[in-house]
Amino acid sequence: MTFSSLGTVAVIGGTGAEGSGLAWRWARAGLDVVIGSREAAKGAAAAAALNARLGAERIRGTDNRQAAAQAAIVVLSVPYAAQAAILADIAPELPGKTLVTLVAPLLGEKKGRYVPPPGGAAALEAQAQLGPEVTVVAAFQNVSAHHLADPDHPIDCDVLVCADTRAARETGIALAAAAGLRGIHAGALANAAVVEGLTAVLVAINAAYKVRGAGIRITGLPEEVR
């Protein structure tokens, strides 16, 4: 799959650092992007700010449910504590679509601890809540938001993509490519528990070494995926 075939991408939580950074990169690559927020005016304001940086009107903004309704792929970039309520709100717009979740349950003031949620992983809980008519993909949990909005800064991190079919993982990999990153098949959606946990590990590494962009790299792969 190429990212040009992805269709409209909605970023739910697109006013936050990671959501807005990815939205900006995807729009810069030519994707049709809509930002969702709890309030339509806030979504529109975030879109306007990103368009000003792009120098073109490529992103629009609205409320979460309208954003989800307009998209073929819905990206969830919200705190874990907000996940269930936001999914309940947008669920009527999701059947037949792909939900790509960036959510990682992190604990502590500095988000450097991970405790598995009751459902085993945030991504597994999302799939259970939405049911089989929605394809859930876990990706981008380990990408630091700090440099996403900087077009000249290479992001030294692979995107581990988990889903229960290869076709679903290819969607996440295509989104990674559109953002200038390398996506890696990382197995079934259940593996998202490991990937989500790595986020807390990276936060702790950032704190220990006083950096902001620690990431994951997978070695030993064939040349064609480099």
Phi and psi restraints in degrees (value plus and minus 20) as a CYANA .aco file:
   2 THR   PHI    -121.4   -81.4
   2 THR   PSI     133.8   173.8
   3 PHE   PHI     -89.4   -49.4
   3 PHE   PSI     -38.2     1.8
   4 SER   PHI     -88.0   -48.0
   4 SER   PSI     -36.2     3.8
   5 SER   PHI    -118.8   -78.8
   5 SER   PSI     -10.4    29.6
   6 LEU   PHI     -95.6   -55.6
   6 LEU   PSI     -47.9    -7.9
   7 GLY   PHI      61.9   101.9
   7 GLY   PSI    -186.9  -146.9
   8 THR   PHI     -89.4   -49.4
   8 THR   PSI     115.8   155.8
   9 VAL   PHI    -134.3   -94.3
   9 VAL   PSI     103.5   143.5
  10 ALA   PHI    -119.1   -79.1
  10 ALA   PSI     114.2   154.2
  11 VAL   PHI    -130.6   -90.6
  11 VAL   PSI      83.9   123.9
  12 ILE   PHI    -104.7   -64.7
  12 ILE   PSI      96.7   136.7
  13 GLY   PHI      74.2   114.2
  13 GLY   PSI       4.2    44.2
  14 GLY   PHI     -93.3   -53.3
  14 GLY   PSI     -21.8    18.2
  15 THR   PHI    -108.3   -68.3
  15 THR   PSI     -31.0     9.0
  16 GLY   PHI    -101.2   -61.2
  16 GLY   PSI     154.3   194.3
  17 ALA   PHI     -83.8   -43.8
  17 ALA   PSI     -69.9   -29.9
  18 GLU   PHI     -93.3   -53.3
  18 GLU   PSI     -63.6   -23.6
  19 GLY   PHI     -80.4   -40.4
  19 GLY   PSI     -64.3   -24.3
  20 SER   PHI     -89.6   -49.6
  20 SER   PSI     -55.9   -15.9
  21 GLY   PHI     -84.5   -44.5
  21 GLY   PSI     -63.1   -23.1
  22 LEU   PHI     -88.0   -48.0
  22 LEU   PSI     -62.0   -22.0
  23 ALA   PHI     -77.8   -37.8
  23 ALA   PSI     -63.3   -23.3
  24 TRP   PHI     -83.4   -43.4
  24 TRP   PSI     -63.8   -23.8
  25 ARG   PHI     -86.4   -46.4
  25 ARG   PSI     -60.1   -20.1
  26 TRP   PHI     -87.3   -47.3
  26 TRP   PSI     -60.9   -20.9
  27 ALA   PHI     -85.5   -45.5
  27 ALA   PSI     -59.5   -19.5
  28 ARG   PHI     -81.6   -41.6
  28 ARG   PSI     -50.6   -10.6
  29 ALA   PHI    -103.0   -63.0
  29 ALA   PSI     -24.7    15.3
  30 GLY   PHI      85.5   125.5
  30 GLY   PSI     -17.4    22.6
  31 LEU   PHI     -95.6   -55.6
  31 LEU   PSI     131.8   171.8
  32 ASP   PHI    -104.2   -64.2
  32 ASP   PSI      98.1   138.1
  33 VAL   PHI    -145.0  -105.0
  33 VAL   PSI     115.6   155.6
  34 VAL   PHI    -146.4  -106.4
  34 VAL   PSI     112.1   152.1
  35 ILE   PHI    -116.3   -76.3
  35 ILE   PSI     114.1   154.1
  36 GLY   PHI    -130.1   -90.1
  36 GLY   PSI     124.9   164.9
  37 SER   PHI    -163.8  -123.8
  37 SER   PSI     146.6   186.6
  38 ARG   PHI     -80.0   -40.0
  38 ARG   PSI     -53.2   -13.2
  39 GLU   PHI    -134.6   -94.6
  39 GLU   PSI     111.0   151.0
  40 ALA   PHI     -78.4   -38.4
  40 ALA   PSI     -58.8   -18.8
  41 ALA   PHI     -84.1   -44.1
  41 ALA   PSI     -57.8   -17.8
  42 LYS   PHI     -87.9   -47.9
  42 LYS   PSI     -60.1   -20.1
  43 GLY   PHI     -82.7   -42.7
  43 GLY   PSI     -61.9   -21.9
  44 ALA   PHI     -85.3   -45.3
  44 ALA   PSI     -59.0   -19.0
  45 ALA   PHI     -85.8   -45.8
  45 ALA   PSI     -60.5   -20.5
  46 ALA   PHI     -84.4   -44.4
  46 ALA   PSI     -61.3   -21.3
  47 ALA   PHI     -83.2   -43.2
  47 ALA   PSI     -62.2   -22.2
  48 ALA   PHI     -82.0   -42.0
  48 ALA   PSI     -60.7   -20.7
  49 ALA   PHI     -84.8   -44.8
  49 ALA   PSI     -60.6   -20.6
  50 LEU   PHI     -89.3   -49.3
  50 LEU   PSI     -58.9   -18.9
  51 ASN   PHI     -82.5   -42.5
  51 ASN   PSI     -56.2   -16.2
  52 ALA   PHI     -82.3   -42.3
  52 ALA   PSI     -58.8   -18.8
  53 ARG   PHI     -90.5   -50.5
  53 ARG   PSI     -55.2   -15.2
  54 LEU   PHI     -93.3   -53.3
  54 LEU   PSI     -47.6    -7.6
  55 GLY   PHI      55.2    95.2
  55 GLY   PSI       3.2    43.2
  56 ALA   PHI    -179.0  -139.0
  56 ALA   PSI     135.7   175.7
  57 GLU   PHI    -110.9   -70.9
  57 GLU   PSI      62.7   102.7
  58 ARG   PHI    -132.6   -92.6
  58 ARG   PSI     -31.8     8.2
  59 ILE   PHI    -144.9  -104.9
  59 ILE   PSI     117.4   157.4
  60 ARG   PHI    -140.6  -100.6
  60 ARG   PSI     140.9   180.9
  61 GLY   PHI    -155.4  -115.4
  61 GLY   PSI     128.7   168.7
  62 THR   PHI    -180.8  -140.8
  62 THR   PSI    -183.6  -143.6
  63 ASP   PHI    -101.6   -61.6
  63 ASP   PSI     146.6   186.6
  64 ASN   PHI     -76.9   -36.9
  64 ASN   PSI     -66.7   -26.7
  65 ARG   PHI     -87.7   -47.7
  65 ARG   PSI     -61.4   -21.4
  66 GLN   PHI     -86.4   -46.4
  66 GLN   PSI     -57.1   -17.1
  67 ALA   PHI     -82.0   -42.0
  67 ALA   PSI     -66.0   -26.0
  68 ALA   PHI     -82.7   -42.7
  68 ALA   PSI     -56.8   -16.8
  69 ALA   PHI     -85.3   -45.3
  69 ALA   PSI     -49.1    -9.1
  70 GLN   PHI    -106.4   -66.4
  70 GLN   PSI     -26.7    13.3
  71 ALA   PHI    -133.9   -93.9
  71 ALA   PSI     134.1   174.1
  72 ALA   PHI    -108.9   -68.9
  72 ALA   PSI     -51.3   -11.3
  73 ILE   PHI    -143.7  -103.7
  73 ILE   PSI     109.8   149.8
  74 VAL   PHI    -134.3   -94.3
  74 VAL   PSI     104.6   144.6
  75 VAL   PHI    -125.0   -85.0
  75 VAL   PSI     105.4   145.4
  76 LEU   PHI    -122.9   -82.9
  76 LEU   PSI      91.7   131.7
  77 SER   PHI    -147.6  -107.6
  77 SER   PSI      57.1    97.1
  78 VAL   PHI    -156.7  -116.7
  78 VAL   PSI     142.8   182.8
  79 PRO   PHI     -83.1   -43.1
  79 PRO   PSI     130.2   170.2
  80 TYR   PHI     -77.0   -37.0
  80 TYR   PSI     -57.9   -17.9
  81 ALA   PHI     -81.4   -41.4
  81 ALA   PSI     -43.8    -3.8
  82 ALA   PHI    -116.3   -76.3
  82 ALA   PSI     -27.5    12.5
  83 GLN   PHI     -78.2   -38.2
  83 GLN   PSI     -74.2   -34.2
  84 ALA   PHI     -81.2   -41.2
  84 ALA   PSI     -63.3   -23.3
  85 ALA   PHI     -87.3   -47.3
  85 ALA   PSI     -60.7   -20.7
  86 ILE   PHI     -88.9   -48.9
  86 ILE   PSI     -60.6   -20.6
  87 LEU   PHI     -83.3   -43.3
  87 LEU   PSI     -58.3   -18.3
  88 ALA   PHI     -81.2   -41.2
  88 ALA   PSI     -56.7   -16.7
  89 ASP   PHI     -88.8   -48.8
  89 ASP   PSI     -63.7   -23.7
  90 ILE   PHI    -114.0   -74.0
  90 ILE   PSI     -26.0    14.0
  91 ALA   PHI     -72.0   -32.0
  91 ALA   PSI     -59.8   -19.8
  92 PRO   PHI     -81.3   -41.3
  92 PRO   PSI     -39.4     0.6
  93 GLU   PHI    -115.8   -75.8
  93 GLU   PSI     -18.7    21.3
  94 LEU   PHI    -121.6   -81.6
  94 LEU   PSI     -41.5    -1.5
  95 PRO   PHI     -74.1   -34.1
  95 PRO   PSI     114.8   154.8
  96 GLY   PHI      63.8   103.8
  96 GLY   PSI     -19.5    20.5
  97 LYS   PHI    -132.7   -92.7
  97 LYS   PSI     153.2   193.2
  98 THR   PHI    -126.0   -86.0
  98 THR   PSI     109.9   149.9
  99 LEU   PHI    -126.5   -86.5
  99 LEU   PSI     100.1   140.1
 100 VAL   PHI    -123.1   -83.1
 100 VAL   PSI      95.0   135.0
 101 THR   PHI    -123.3   -83.3
 101 THR   PSI     112.6   152.6
 102 LEU   PHI    -119.7   -79.7
 102 LEU   PSI     -18.9    21.1
 103 VAL   PHI     -89.3   -49.3
 103 VAL   PSI     116.9   156.9
 104 ALA   PHI    -157.0  -117.0
 104 ALA   PSI     101.7   141.7
 105 PRO   PHI     -92.4   -52.4
 105 PRO   PSI      89.8   129.8
 106 LEU   PHI    -138.6   -98.6
 106 LEU   PSI     123.6   163.6
 107 LEU   PHI    -138.7   -98.7
 107 LEU   PSI     142.5   182.5
 108 GLY   PHI      69.0   109.0
 108 GLY   PSI     136.2   176.2
 109 GLU   PHI     -78.4   -38.4
 109 GLU   PSI     -56.9   -16.9
 110 LYS   PHI    -118.9   -78.9
 110 LYS   PSI     -11.0    29.0
 111 LYS   PHI      39.1    79.1
 111 LYS   PSI      13.0    53.0
 112 GLY   PHI    -120.9   -80.9
 112 GLY   PSI      -6.3    33.7
 113 ARG   PHI    -148.7  -108.7
 113 ARG   PSI     125.7   165.7
 114 TYR   PHI    -146.2  -106.2
 114 TYR   PSI     109.4   149.4
 115 VAL   PHI    -146.6  -106.6
 115 VAL   PSI     102.5   142.5
 116 PRO   PHI     -75.7   -35.7
 116 PRO   PSI     115.1   155.1
 117 PRO   PHI     -90.9   -50.9
 117 PRO   PSI     149.6   189.6
 118 PRO   PHI     -75.1   -35.1
 118 PRO   PSI     -53.8   -13.8
 119 GLY   PHI    -104.9   -64.9
 119 GLY   PSI     -13.9    26.1
 120 GLY   PHI      76.2   116.2
 120 GLY   PSI     -54.1   -14.1
 121 ALA   PHI    -185.9  -145.9
 121 ALA   PSI     131.3   171.3
 122 ALA   PHI     -79.1   -39.1
 122 ALA   PSI     -59.6   -19.6
 123 ALA   PHI     -85.4   -45.4
 123 ALA   PSI     -59.8   -19.8
 124 LEU   PHI     -86.2   -46.2
 124 LEU   PSI     -58.1   -18.1
 125 GLU   PHI     -84.6   -44.6
 125 GLU   PSI     -58.6   -18.6
 126 ALA   PHI     -82.8   -42.8
 126 ALA   PSI     -63.6   -23.6
 127 GLN   PHI     -83.8   -43.8
 127 GLN   PSI     -62.3   -22.3
 128 ALA   PHI     -83.9   -43.9
 128 ALA   PSI     -59.7   -19.7
 129 GLN   PHI     -88.9   -48.9
 129 GLN   PSI     -58.5   -18.5
 130 LEU   PHI    -108.1   -68.1
 130 LEU   PSI     -44.8    -4.8
 131 GLY   PHI      64.8   104.8
 131 GLY   PSI     156.1   196.1
 132 PRO   PHI     -90.5   -50.5
 132 PRO   PSI     -32.2     7.8
 133 GLU   PHI     -97.5   -57.5
 133 GLU   PSI     -28.1    11.9
 134 VAL   PHI    -137.0   -97.0
 134 VAL   PSI     112.6   152.6
 135 THR   PHI    -113.3   -73.3
 135 THR   PSI      97.0   137.0
 136 VAL   PHI    -119.8   -79.8
 136 VAL   PSI     112.2   152.2
 137 VAL   PHI    -144.4  -104.4
 137 VAL   PSI     115.5   155.5
 138 ALA   PHI    -124.6   -84.6
 138 ALA   PSI     107.6   147.6
 139 ALA   PHI    -182.7  -142.7
 139 ALA   PSI     140.4   180.4
 140 PHE   PHI      52.9    92.9
 140 PHE   PSI     -13.9    26.1
 141 GLN   PHI     -82.6   -42.6
 141 GLN   PSI     -48.7    -8.7
 142 ASN   PHI    -119.2   -79.2
 142 ASN   PSI     -10.6    29.4
 143 VAL   PHI    -114.8   -74.8
 143 VAL   PSI     102.3   142.3
 144 SER   PHI     -87.5   -47.5
 144 SER   PSI     116.8   156.8
 145 ALA   PHI     -95.7   -55.7
 145 ALA   PSI     -34.7     5.3
 146 HIS   PHI     -79.0   -39.0
 146 HIS   PSI     -59.6   -19.6
 147 HIS   PHI    -128.0   -88.0
 147 HIS   PSI     -15.4    24.6
 148 LEU   PHI     -81.0   -41.0
 148 LEU   PSI     -55.7   -15.7
 149 ALA   PHI    -105.8   -65.8
 149 ALA   PSI     -16.8    23.2
 150 ASP   PHI    -122.5   -82.5
 150 ASP   PSI      87.1   127.1
 151 PRO   PHI     -88.4   -48.4
 151 PRO   PSI     -39.1     0.9
 152 ASP   PHI    -117.5   -77.5
 152 ASP   PSI     -20.4    19.6
 153 HIS   PHI    -121.6   -81.6
 153 HIS   PSI      94.5   134.5
 154 PRO   PHI     -87.6   -47.6
 154 PRO   PSI     115.7   155.7
 155 ILE   PHI    -119.0   -79.0
 155 ILE   PSI      92.3   132.3
 156 ASP   PHI    -106.2   -66.2
 156 ASP   PSI      50.2    90.2
 157 CYS   PHI    -178.0  -138.0
 157 CYS   PSI     113.7   153.7
 158 ASP   PHI    -105.1   -65.1
 158 ASP   PSI     138.3   178.3
 159 VAL   PHI    -126.1   -86.1
 159 VAL   PSI      92.1   132.1
 160 LEU   PHI    -103.2   -63.2
 160 LEU   PSI     102.0   142.0
 161 VAL   PHI    -134.9   -94.9
 161 VAL   PSI     101.7   141.7
 162 CYS   PHI    -136.8   -96.8
 162 CYS   PSI     113.9   153.9
 163 ALA   PHI    -186.7  -146.7
 163 ALA   PSI     145.8   185.8
 164 ASP   PHI    -106.0   -66.0
 164 ASP   PSI     -23.7    16.3
 165 THR   PHI    -155.2  -115.2
 165 THR   PSI     133.5   173.5
 166 ARG   PHI     -84.0   -44.0
 166 ARG   PSI     -58.4   -18.4
 167 ALA   PHI     -80.0   -40.0
 167 ALA   PSI     -60.6   -20.6
 168 ALA   PHI     -86.2   -46.2
 168 ALA   PSI     -60.5   -20.5
 169 ARG   PHI     -84.5   -44.5
 169 ARG   PSI     -53.8   -13.8
 170 GLU   PHI     -81.5   -41.5
 170 GLU   PSI     -52.0   -12.0
 171 THR   PHI     -82.1   -42.1
 171 THR   PSI     -67.3   -27.3
 172 GLY   PHI     -83.0   -43.0
 172 GLY   PSI     -57.6   -17.6
 173 ILE   PHI     -87.1   -47.1
 173 ILE   PSI     -58.6   -18.6
 174 ALA   PHI     -85.3   -45.3
 174 ALA   PSI     -59.0   -19.0
 175 LEU   PHI     -84.7   -44.7
 175 LEU   PSI     -58.7   -18.7
 176 ALA   PHI     -81.5   -41.5
 176 ALA   PSI     -64.8   -24.8
 177 ALA   PHI     -80.7   -40.7
 177 ALA   PSI     -60.4   -20.4
 178 ALA   PHI     -84.6   -44.6
 178 ALA   PSI     -47.3    -7.3
 179 ALA   PHI    -109.3   -69.3
 179 ALA   PSI     -17.1    22.9
 180 GLY   PHI      62.3   102.3
 180 GLY   PSI       3.8    43.8
 181 LEU   PHI    -141.0  -101.0
 181 LEU   PSI     145.4   185.4
 182 ARG   PHI    -121.2   -81.2
 182 ARG   PSI     100.7   140.7
 183 GLY   PHI    -111.3   -71.3
 183 GLY   PSI     124.3   164.3
 184 ILE   PHI    -147.0  -107.0
 184 ILE   PSI     109.5   149.5
 185 HIS   PHI     -81.3   -41.3
 185 HIS   PSI     100.0   140.0
 186 ALA   PHI    -141.9  -101.9
 186 ALA   PSI       1.4    41.4
 187 GLY   PHI      70.4   110.4
 187 GLY   PSI    -183.1  -143.1
 188 ALA   PHI     -85.9   -45.9
 188 ALA   PSI     142.6   182.6
 189 LEU   PHI     -79.2   -39.2
 189 LEU   PSI     -50.0   -10.0
 190 ALA   PHI     -79.3   -39.3
 190 ALA   PSI     -47.2    -7.2
 191 ASN   PHI     -89.4   -49.4
 191 ASN   PSI     -31.6     8.4
 192 ALA   PHI     -79.6   -39.6
 192 ALA   PSI     -45.7    -5.7
 193 ALA   PHI     -78.4   -38.4
 193 ALA   PSI     -59.5   -19.5
 194 VAL   PHI     -91.6   -51.6
 194 VAL   PSI     -65.3   -25.3
 195 VAL   PHI     -83.8   -43.8
 195 VAL   PSI     -63.3   -23.3
 196 GLU   PHI     -81.3   -41.3
 196 GLU   PSI     -60.4   -20.4
 197 GLY   PHI     -84.8   -44.8
 197 GLY   PSI     -51.6   -11.6
 198 LEU   PHI     -82.9   -42.9
 198 LEU   PSI     -44.9    -4.9
 199 THR   PHI     -80.7   -40.7
 199 THR   PSI     -64.0   -24.0
 200 ALA   PHI     -84.1   -44.1
 200 ALA   PSI     -56.4   -16.4
 201 VAL   PHI     -81.7   -41.7
 201 VAL   PSI     -64.4   -24.4
 202 LEU   PHI     -86.7   -46.7
 202 LEU   PSI     -57.7   -17.7
 203 VAL   PHI     -81.1   -41.1
 203 VAL   PSI     -62.7   -22.7
 204 ALA   PHI     -85.6   -45.6
 204 ALA   PSI     -58.5   -18.5
 205 ILE   PHI     -85.0   -45.0
 205 ILE   PSI     -64.7   -24.7
 206 ASN   PHI     -75.1   -35.1
 206 ASN   PSI     -63.7   -23.7
 207 ALA   PHI     -87.5   -47.5
 207 ALA   PSI     -61.3   -21.3
 208 ALA   PHI     -87.2   -47.2
 208 ALA   PSI     -56.4   -16.4
 209 TYR   PHI    -125.3   -85.3
 209 TYR   PSI     -13.6    26.4
 210 LYS   PHI      34.6    74.6
 210 LYS   PSI      27.9    67.9
 211 VAL   PHI    -143.3  -103.3
 211 VAL   PSI     155.9   195.9
 212 ARG   PHI    -148.7  -108.7
 212 ARG   PSI     -21.0    19.0
 213 GLY   PHI    -154.1  -114.1
 213 GLY   PSI      11.7    51.7
 214 ALA   PHI     -78.6   -38.6
 214 ALA   PSI     120.9   160.9
 215 GLY   PHI    -165.6  -125.6
 215 GLY   PSI     159.9   199.9
 216 ILE   PHI    -127.3   -87.3
 216 ILE   PSI     112.4   152.4
 217 ARG   PHI    -143.3  -103.3
 217 ARG   PSI     115.8   155.8
 218 ILE   PHI    -122.1   -82.1
 218 ILE   PSI     103.8   143.8
 219 THR   PHI    -123.0   -83.0
 219 THR   PSI     148.1   188.1
 220 GLY   PHI      60.1   100.1
 220 GLY   PSI      -6.5    33.5
 221 LEU   PHI    -107.9   -67.9
 221 LEU   PSI     138.2   178.2
 222 PRO   PHI     -80.3   -40.3
 222 PRO   PSI     133.9   173.9
 223 GLU   PHI     -75.7   -35.7
 223 GLU   PSI     -55.1   -15.1
 224 GLU   PHI     -87.9   -47.9
 224 GLU   PSI     -35.0     5.0
 225 VAL   PHI    -121.4   -81.4
 225 VAL   PSI     -10.1    29.9
